[in-house]
Amino acid sequence: MILIALTLLAPLLGGLLLPLLRFRSRKARAWYVEAVTLLTSALAAALCFTHPTEELHIIRIMTPFELVLRVDGLSRVFTGLIAFFWPLATLYAFEYMAHENRENAFFAYYTLSYAATLGISMAANLFSLYVFYECLTLATLPLVSHKRDVRSIHAGRRYLFYSLSGAALAFVGVMVLSRFGAGLDFVLGGKLNGLASRNLTLLRVVFVLSFVGFSVKAAMFPLYAWLPMASVAPTPVTALLHAVAVVNAGAYACMRLVYYCYGADFLRGTWAQGIVLCLAAFTIVFGSAMAVREQHFKRRLAYSTVSNLSYILLGVTLMTPAGMTGAMTHMVSHGLMKITLFYCAGAVLVKTGQEYVQDLRGFGKVMPFTFAVFTLASLALIGVPPLSGFLSKWNLLTAAAETGAWYGTVGIAALIVSAILTAIYLMSVVISAYFRPLNPELASLGEANHDPTWRMKVPFVVICCAIVAMGLNGAAVTAWLSDIANGLI
């Protein structure tokens, strides 16, 4: 219980104190922020390894609305993921944000976002998850609109509008489950009470609304438009928004809703499952198609995120242990791959100022290290073995095939079409960077090395090693996640 409290308090207090402290230099502030982040990640890692069974009761409003934190198997996956990424993202941000203003405010909200995301990952019930879900919106909103120009303010307003709309739909689910559930605690298999059997239609309608509401942060069609617009934010923000914190929080909430609130057995084979699965499958293909036509580098990656998040949601909506295993695998794998791709886009922007795909031709010589990393992450996202993307896509494909139902076939078709489109929108960048001449308008760059410094390169190397290691240890990773999906951990 004490360890859970310390894990949440470290980034919360660290972020709140940061604007009040007077640092002698940018370096001193960097040491403070990185120390807070590393301490938090160390505490979170200790939680994942020790797996305490105690709960931290924060406050009770009324039964069953109580803020409670605990760590179960699924929590360990999400908590471990964010604990791994946040120190690396912070280190990357130091070099990137040297070119931006209001760094104190940026790193304060950046650290507070860590606290909110940990709150989501450790929530013991649906009410706690909902509260921290809203806290994450408030903490990340200033990051989206950090630049305070017309585009970023408009993106922030769109993000807030979509997030609040989704929260309203999700809140309906919280209230209905408080009536028809035996409490709001997360229990694998769900906790619906005896009244549920007499209100099947109502519960399934509310499930669809709640799923769509929580999936706003996962950018599922039709409520996806905020995500490409949020690419105007500084790259350290978009990397975490599009790879770990916000988007995975949406997918994680949907996982909790299906498997730990309603229960997969209650939903499997119903029209409610058909609706959410078809929305996820459509989003997979739609996001990939939009990425092919998008010429802005970061927005192309943003549409790729729209597609890949619905890979996770597709696994969730299969409503089988194998589907949940595939969803968790892709949540981890996509986080590794996509944060790397966004880091590459940020390095290009900081070092050369280029934002569009057509201006990246010949950049294999201008930024050799960066584009070598980009190539590796691209191959992984396409699903080339033995990298992590192959593992997660294979798990999803086999889970869909094992259902033997029409919706499994829909999922397989969506995954195959998306894989082809993914190869097009990523490898077109790679081929252009290595096999086309430098844009004449950028001749001033010459063939000098414009790669970033070690503060950006270290995260590149660490995450690339993780991409390879996860792929090479696919059997062990899948077995561990399968145990979680089956309630053995």
C-alpha positions as CSV (number, residue, x, y, z in Angstrom):
1,M,0.0,0.0,0.0
2,I,2.8,2.4,0.8
3,L,4.6,1.6,-2.4
4,I,1.5,2.3,-4.4
5,A,1.1,5.7,-2.6
6,L,4.7,6.6,-3.2
7,T,4.5,5.7,-6.9
8,L,1.6,8.0,-7.4
9,L,2.9,10.8,-5.2
10,A,6.4,11.1,-6.7
11,P,5.3,12.5,-10.1
12,L,2.3,14.3,-8.6
13,L,4.4,16.3,-6.1
14,G,7.4,16.5,-8.4
15,G,5.2,18.1,-11.1
16,L,3.4,20.5,-8.8
17,L,6.6,21.7,-7.2
18,L,8.5,22.3,-10.4
19,P,7.0,25.8,-11.2
20,L,7.7,26.9,-7.7
21,L,11.4,26.0,-7.8
22,R,14.1,28.4,-9.1
23,F,16.7,26.6,-11.0
24,R,20.1,28.2,-11.7
25,S,20.2,26.7,-15.2
26,R,18.4,24.5,-17.7
27,K,20.7,21.7,-16.8
28,A,19.7,21.9,-13.1
29,R,16.0,21.7,-14.1
30,A,16.8,18.7,-16.4
31,W,18.5,16.9,-13.5
32,Y,15.4,17.5,-11.3
33,V,12.9,16.4,-13.9
34,E,14.9,13.3,-14.8
35,A,15.5,12.4,-11.1
36,V,11.7,12.6,-10.4
37,T,10.9,10.5,-13.5
38,L,13.6,7.9,-12.7
39,L,12.4,7.6,-9.1
40,T,8.8,7.2,-10.3
41,S,9.8,4.5,-12.8
42,A,11.9,2.7,-10.2
43,L,8.9,2.6,-7.8
44,A,6.6,1.5,-10.6
45,A,9.0,-1.3,-11.6
46,A,9.1,-2.4,-8.0
47,L,5.3,-2.6,-8.0
48,C,5.4,-4.7,-11.2
49,F,8.0,-7.1,-9.8
50,T,6.6,-7.4,-6.2
51,H,2.9,-7.4,-7.3
52,P,1.5,-6.4,-3.9
53,T,-2.0,-7.6,-3.1
54,E,-2.9,-4.7,-0.9
55,E,-5.2,-1.9,-2.0
56,L,-4.8,1.8,-1.4
57,H,-8.1,3.4,-0.5
58,I,-7.9,7.2,-1.2
59,I,-11.4,8.5,-0.7
60,R,-15.0,7.1,-0.6
61,I,-17.7,9.4,-1.9
62,M,-20.5,6.9,-1.5
63,T,-20.9,3.2,-2.2
64,P,-19.7,2.1,-4.8
65,F,-18.0,5.4,-5.8
66,E,-14.6,5.1,-4.2
67,L,-11.0,5.9,-5.3
68,V,-9.0,2.8,-4.9
69,L,-5.7,1.7,-6.4
70,R,-4.2,-1.8,-6.7
71,V,-1.9,-3.7,-9.0
72,D,-3.2,-6.8,-10.9
73,G,-1.9,-8.7,-14.0
74,L,-3.2,-6.2,-16.5
75,S,-2.0,-3.2,-14.4
76,R,1.5,-4.7,-14.5
77,V,1.5,-4.6,-18.3
78,F,0.5,-1.0,-18.6
79,T,2.4,0.2,-15.6
80,G,5.6,-1.5,-16.8
81,L,5.1,0.0,-20.3
82,I,4.9,3.6,-19.1
83,A,7.6,3.2,-16.5
84,F,9.9,2.0,-19.3
85,F,9.1,4.9,-21.7
86,W,8.8,8.0,-19.5
87,P,12.5,8.4,-18.5
88,L,13.5,7.9,-22.1
89,A,10.9,10.3,-23.4
90,T,12.0,12.9,-20.8
91,L,15.7,12.6,-21.8
92,Y,14.6,13.0,-25.4
93,A,12.6,16.1,-24.5
94,F,15.5,18.0,-23.0
95,E,17.2,18.4,-26.4
96,Y,14.0,19.0,-28.3
97,M,12.5,21.6,-25.9
98,A,15.7,23.7,-26.0
99,H,14.1,25.2,-29.1
100,E,10.8,25.9,-27.4
101,N,9.5,28.4,-24.8
102,R,8.0,27.9,-21.4
103,E,10.0,24.8,-20.5
104,N,9.0,25.0,-16.8
105,A,5.3,24.7,-17.6
106,F,6.0,22.0,-20.2
107,F,7.9,19.7,-17.9
108,A,5.5,20.4,-15.0
109,Y,2.5,19.1,-17.0
110,Y,4.6,16.4,-18.6
111,T,5.4,15.0,-15.1
112,L,1.8,15.4,-13.9
113,S,0.7,13.4,-17.0
114,Y,2.8,10.6,-15.7
115,A,0.9,10.7,-12.4
116,A,-2.5,10.6,-14.1
117,T,-1.4,7.7,-16.4
118,L,-0.2,5.7,-13.4
119,G,-3.6,6.4,-11.7
120,I,-5.3,4.9,-14.7
121,S,-3.1,1.9,-14.8
122,M,-3.5,1.1,-11.1
123,A,-7.2,1.9,-10.8
124,A,-9.0,-0.9,-8.9
125,N,-12.5,0.0,-10.2
126,L,-14.3,1.7,-13.0
127,F,-14.9,4.9,-11.0
128,S,-11.2,5.3,-10.1
129,L,-10.3,4.7,-13.8
130,Y,-12.8,7.3,-14.9
131,V,-11.5,10.0,-12.5
132,F,-7.9,9.5,-13.5
133,Y,-9.0,9.4,-17.1
134,E,-10.3,12.9,-16.8
135,C,-7.2,14.0,-14.9
136,L,-5.2,12.9,-17.8
137,T,-7.2,15.0,-20.1
138,L,-6.6,18.1,-17.9
139,A,-2.9,17.4,-17.6
140,T,-2.3,16.8,-21.3
141,L,-4.4,19.7,-22.7
142,P,-1.8,22.3,-21.9
143,L,0.8,20.1,-23.6
144,V,-1.3,19.9,-26.8
145,S,-1.7,23.6,-27.0
146,H,1.8,24.4,-25.7
147,K,2.9,26.6,-28.6
148,R,-0.1,28.9,-28.1
149,D,-0.4,29.7,-31.8
150,V,-3.7,29.5,-33.7
151,R,-3.1,25.9,-34.8
152,S,-2.2,24.5,-31.4
153,I,-5.0,26.3,-29.6
154,H,-7.5,25.0,-32.2
155,A,-6.0,21.5,-31.7
156,G,-6.3,21.8,-28.0
157,R,-10.0,22.9,-28.2
158,R,-10.7,19.9,-30.5
159,Y,-8.9,17.6,-28.1
160,L,-10.9,18.9,-25.2
161,F,-14.2,18.7,-27.1
162,Y,-13.7,15.1,-28.2
163,S,-12.3,14.1,-24.7
164,L,-15.3,15.6,-22.8
165,S,-17.8,14.1,-25.3
166,G,-16.2,10.7,-24.9
167,A,-16.1,11.1,-21.1
168,A,-19.9,11.9,-21.1
169,L,-20.6,8.6,-22.9
170,A,-18.2,6.7,-20.6
171,F,-19.9,8.2,-17.5
172,V,-23.2,6.7,-18.6
173,G,-21.6,3.3,-18.4
174,V,-20.2,4.0,-14.9
175,M,-23.6,5.0,-13.6
176,V,-25.5,2.0,-15.3
177,L,-22.9,-0.5,-14.1
178,S,-23.2,0.9,-10.6
179,R,-26.8,-0.2,-10.7
180,F,-26.5,-3.5,-12.6
181,G,-23.1,-4.6,-11.3
182,A,-22.1,-6.1,-8.0
183,G,-19.9,-3.1,-7.4
184,L,-17.5,-1.4,-9.8
185,D,-14.4,-3.3,-8.8
186,F,-12.5,-4.9,-11.7
187,V,-12.9,-8.7,-11.7
188,L,-11.9,-10.8,-14.7
189,G,-15.1,-12.2,-16.1
190,G,-17.2,-9.2,-15.0
191,K,-19.5,-8.6,-12.0
192,L,-23.0,-8.1,-13.3
193,N,-25.8,-8.8,-10.7
194,G,-29.1,-10.6,-11.0
195,L,-30.9,-7.6,-12.5
196,A,-28.7,-7.8,-15.6
197,S,-30.6,-10.7,-17.1
198,R,-33.8,-8.7,-17.2
199,N,-32.1,-5.6,-18.8
200,L,-30.0,-7.2,-21.6
201,T,-30.9,-4.6,-24.3
202,L,-30.2,-1.6,-22.0
203,L,-26.9,-3.0,-20.9
204,R,-25.7,-3.7,-24.4
205,V,-26.7,-0.3,-25.6
206,V,-24.8,1.3,-22.7
207,F,-21.9,-0.9,-23.4
208,V,-21.6,0.3,-27.0
209,L,-21.9,3.9,-25.8
210,S,-19.3,3.4,-23.1
211,F,-16.9,1.6,-25.4
212,V,-17.1,4.4,-28.0
213,G,-16.7,6.9,-25.2
214,F,-13.5,5.4,-23.8
215,S,-12.2,4.7,-27.4
216,V,-12.2,8.4,-28.1
217,K,-8.7,8.6,-26.6
218,A,-7.9,5.5,-28.7
219,A,-9.0,7.5,-31.8
220,M,-11.5,4.9,-33.1
221,F,-13.7,6.0,-36.0
222,P,-15.7,8.3,-36.1
223,L,-14.2,10.2,-33.1
224,Y,-10.6,10.1,-34.4
225,A,-10.0,13.6,-35.8
226,W,-8.4,15.1,-32.6
227,L,-5.4,12.8,-33.0
228,P,-3.9,14.0,-36.3
229,M,-4.6,17.6,-35.2
230,A,-2.6,17.0,-32.0
231,S,0.5,16.5,-34.0
232,V,1.1,20.3,-33.8
233,A,2.3,19.7,-30.3
234,P,6.0,19.3,-29.5
235,T,7.2,15.9,-30.6
236,P,7.9,14.7,-27.0
237,V,4.2,15.2,-26.4
238,T,3.0,13.6,-29.6
239,A,5.3,10.6,-29.0
240,L,3.7,10.0,-25.7
241,L,0.2,11.0,-26.8
242,H,0.3,8.7,-29.8
243,A,2.3,5.8,-28.4
244,V,1.8,5.4,-24.7
245,A,-0.1,7.7,-22.3
246,V,-3.4,9.0,-23.8
247,V,-4.0,6.5,-26.7
248,N,-3.1,3.4,-24.7
249,A,-5.1,4.7,-21.8
250,G,-8.2,4.6,-24.1
251,A,-7.4,1.1,-25.3
252,Y,-6.7,0.0,-21.7
253,A,-10.0,1.4,-20.5
254,C,-11.8,-0.5,-23.2
255,M,-10.0,-3.7,-22.1
256,R,-11.1,-3.1,-18.6
257,L,-14.7,-2.4,-19.7
258,V,-15.0,-5.6,-21.8
259,Y,-13.1,-8.2,-19.7
260,Y,-13.4,-6.8,-16.1
261,C,-16.8,-5.0,-16.0
262,Y,-19.3,-6.6,-18.4
263,G,-17.4,-9.9,-19.0
264,A,-16.6,-11.3,-22.4
265,D,-19.2,-14.1,-22.0
266,F,-22.0,-11.6,-21.6
267,L,-21.1,-9.9,-24.8
268,R,-19.7,-12.5,-27.1
269,G,-21.9,-13.3,-30.1
270,T,-24.2,-10.4,-29.6
271,W,-25.0,-7.4,-31.8
272,A,-23.1,-5.2,-29.4
273,Q,-19.9,-7.1,-30.1
274,G,-20.6,-6.9,-33.8
275,I,-20.9,-3.1,-33.7
276,V,-17.7,-2.4,-31.8
277,L,-15.7,-5.0,-33.7
278,C,-16.8,-3.6,-37.1
279,L,-15.9,-0.1,-36.0
280,A,-12.4,-1.3,-34.9
281,A,-11.9,-3.2,-38.2
282,F,-13.0,-0.2,-40.3
283,T,-10.7,2.1,-38.4
284,I,-7.8,-0.2,-39.0
285,V,-8.2,0.1,-42.8
286,F,-9.4,3.8,-42.7
287,G,-6.4,5.0,-40.7
288,S,-3.9,3.2,-43.0
289,A,-5.5,4.6,-46.1
290,M,-5.4,8.1,-44.7
291,A,-1.7,7.6,-43.8
292,V,-0.9,6.7,-47.4
293,R,-2.4,9.9,-48.7
294,E,-1.0,12.2,-46.0
295,Q,2.1,14.1,-46.9
296,H,2.9,15.8,-43.6
297,F,5.4,13.5,-41.8
298,K,4.0,13.7,-38.3
299,R,0.4,13.6,-39.4
300,R,1.1,10.5,-41.5
301,L,2.4,8.8,-38.3
302,A,-0.7,10.1,-36.5
303,Y,-3.0,8.4,-39.0
304,S,-0.8,5.3,-38.6
305,T,-1.6,5.5,-34.9
306,V,-5.3,5.8,-35.6
307,S,-5.0,2.5,-37.5
308,N,-2.8,0.6,-35.0
309,L,-4.8,1.5,-31.9
310,S,-7.7,-0.2,-33.5
311,Y,-5.5,-3.3,-33.8
312,I,-5.6,-3.3,-30.0
313,L,-9.4,-2.7,-30.0
314,L,-9.9,-5.5,-32.5
315,G,-8.2,-7.9,-30.1
316,V,-10.3,-6.6,-27.3
317,T,-13.6,-7.0,-29.3
318,L,-12.8,-10.6,-30.2
319,M,-13.7,-11.2,-26.6
320,T,-11.6,-14.3,-26.1
321,P,-8.5,-14.9,-23.9
322,A,-6.4,-15.1,-27.2
323,G,-7.9,-11.8,-28.4
324,M,-7.0,-10.2,-25.1
325,T,-3.5,-11.6,-25.3
326,G,-3.1,-10.2,-28.9
327,A,-4.4,-6.8,-27.7
328,M,-1.9,-6.6,-24.8
329,T,0.9,-7.7,-27.1
330,H,0.2,-5.0,-29.7
331,M,-0.3,-2.4,-26.9
332,V,3.3,-3.0,-25.9
333,S,4.7,-3.6,-29.4
334,H,3.0,-0.6,-30.9
335,G,4.2,1.6,-28.1
336,L,7.8,0.6,-28.8
337,M,7.5,1.0,-32.6
338,K,5.5,4.2,-32.7
339,I,7.3,6.2,-30.1
340,T,10.5,5.5,-32.1
341,L,9.0,6.7,-35.4
342,F,7.8,9.9,-33.7
343,Y,11.2,10.4,-32.2
344,C,12.7,10.2,-35.7
345,A,10.2,12.7,-37.0
346,G,11.0,15.0,-34.1
347,A,14.8,14.7,-34.8
348,V,14.3,15.6,-38.4
349,L,12.2,18.7,-37.5
350,V,14.7,19.9,-34.8
351,K,17.8,19.4,-36.9
352,T,16.6,20.3,-40.4
353,G,13.2,22.0,-40.0
354,Q,11.5,19.6,-42.5
355,E,8.0,18.5,-42.0
356,Y,6.8,16.9,-45.2
357,V,7.5,13.5,-46.7
358,Q,8.5,14.8,-50.1
359,D,11.3,16.8,-48.5
360,L,12.9,13.8,-46.9
361,R,14.4,12.3,-50.0
362,G,18.1,11.8,-49.7
363,F,18.0,12.1,-45.9
364,G,19.6,8.7,-45.5
365,K,22.9,10.5,-46.0
366,V,21.9,13.7,-44.2
367,M,20.7,11.8,-41.0
368,P,22.1,8.3,-41.3
369,F,21.6,7.2,-37.7
370,T,18.0,8.6,-37.5
371,F,16.9,6.9,-40.7
372,A,18.5,3.6,-39.8
373,V,16.4,3.7,-36.7
374,F,13.3,4.8,-38.7
375,T,13.9,1.8,-41.1
376,L,14.1,-0.7,-38.2
377,A,10.9,0.6,-36.6
378,S,9.1,0.7,-39.9
379,L,10.0,-2.9,-40.7
380,A,8.7,-3.8,-37.2
381,L,5.4,-2.0,-37.7
382,I,4.9,-3.7,-41.1
383,G,5.3,-7.0,-39.3
384,V,8.6,-8.3,-40.6
385,P,9.9,-11.2,-38.4
386,P,11.6,-11.5,-36.0
387,L,10.7,-8.0,-34.8
388,S,8.0,-7.2,-32.2
389,G,5.4,-6.1,-34.7
390,F,5.4,-9.6,-36.3
391,L,4.7,-11.1,-32.9
392,S,1.7,-8.9,-32.0
393,K,0.2,-9.1,-35.5
394,W,0.6,-12.9,-35.5
395,N,-1.1,-13.1,-32.1
396,L,-4.0,-11.0,-33.4
397,L,-4.4,-13.0,-36.6
398,T,-4.4,-16.3,-34.8
399,A,-6.9,-15.1,-32.2
400,A,-9.2,-13.9,-35.0
401,A,-8.9,-17.2,-36.9
402,E,-9.6,-19.2,-33.7
403,T,-13.0,-17.7,-33.3
404,G,-14.3,-19.5,-36.4
405,A,-16.9,-16.7,-36.7
406,W,-17.7,-14.1,-39.3
407,Y,-16.3,-11.4,-37.2
408,G,-13.0,-13.2,-37.0
409,T,-12.9,-13.2,-40.8
410,V,-13.6,-9.4,-40.8
411,G,-10.7,-8.9,-38.5
412,I,-8.3,-11.0,-40.6
413,A,-9.2,-9.1,-43.7
414,A,-8.7,-5.7,-42.0
415,L,-5.3,-6.8,-40.7
416,I,-4.1,-8.0,-44.1
417,V,-5.2,-4.9,-46.0
418,S,-3.7,-2.7,-43.3
419,A,-0.3,-4.5,-43.5
420,I,-0.1,-3.8,-47.2
421,L,-1.0,-0.1,-46.7
422,T,1.5,0.1,-43.8
423,A,4.3,-1.1,-46.1
424,I,3.3,1.6,-48.6
425,Y,3.2,4.6,-46.3
426,L,6.4,3.7,-44.4
427,M,8.6,2.2,-47.0
428,S,7.9,5.0,-49.4
429,V,9.7,7.2,-46.9
430,V,12.6,4.8,-46.4
431,I,13.1,4.2,-50.2
432,S,13.0,7.9,-50.9
433,A,15.5,8.6,-48.1
434,Y,18.0,6.1,-49.4
435,F,17.5,5.9,-53.1
436,R,16.5,9.4,-54.2
437,P,18.7,12.5,-54.5
438,L,18.4,15.3,-52.0
439,N,15.8,17.9,-52.8
440,P,17.7,20.8,-54.6
441,E,16.0,23.3,-52.3
442,L,17.8,21.7,-49.4
443,A,21.2,21.5,-51.1
444,S,22.6,23.7,-48.2
445,L,22.4,20.6,-46.0
446,G,25.0,18.9,-48.1
447,E,26.0,15.5,-47.0
448,A,27.0,16.6,-43.5
449,N,25.8,14.5,-40.6
450,H,22.7,16.2,-39.0
451,D,21.8,13.5,-36.6
452,P,20.9,14.6,-33.0
453,T,23.1,14.4,-30.0
454,W,23.3,11.5,-27.5
455,R,20.3,12.7,-25.5
456,M,18.1,11.7,-28.5
457,K,20.2,8.8,-29.6
458,V,20.1,7.0,-26.2
459,P,16.3,6.5,-26.3
460,F,16.6,5.4,-30.0
461,V,19.1,2.7,-29.1
462,V,17.3,1.5,-26.0
463,I,13.9,1.2,-27.7
464,C,15.3,-0.4,-30.8
465,C,17.0,-3.1,-28.6
466,A,13.6,-3.6,-27.0
467,I,11.9,-4.0,-30.4
468,V,14.3,-6.8,-31.3
469,A,14.4,-8.4,-27.9
470,M,10.6,-8.6,-27.7
471,G,10.5,-10.3,-31.2
472,L,13.2,-12.8,-30.3
473,N,11.5,-13.7,-27.0
474,G,8.0,-13.9,-28.5
475,A,7.1,-17.2,-27.0
476,A,7.9,-16.1,-23.4
477,V,6.1,-12.8,-23.9
478,T,3.0,-14.4,-25.3
479,A,3.0,-17.0,-22.5
480,W,3.1,-14.4,-19.8
481,L,0.4,-12.2,-21.4
482,S,-1.7,-15.3,-22.0
483,D,-1.5,-16.2,-18.3
484,I,-2.8,-12.6,-17.5
485,A,-5.6,-13.0,-20.0
486,N,-6.6,-16.3,-18.4
487,G,-6.5,-15.0,-14.9
488,L,-3.5,-16.9,-13.8
489,I,-1.5,-13.8,-12.9
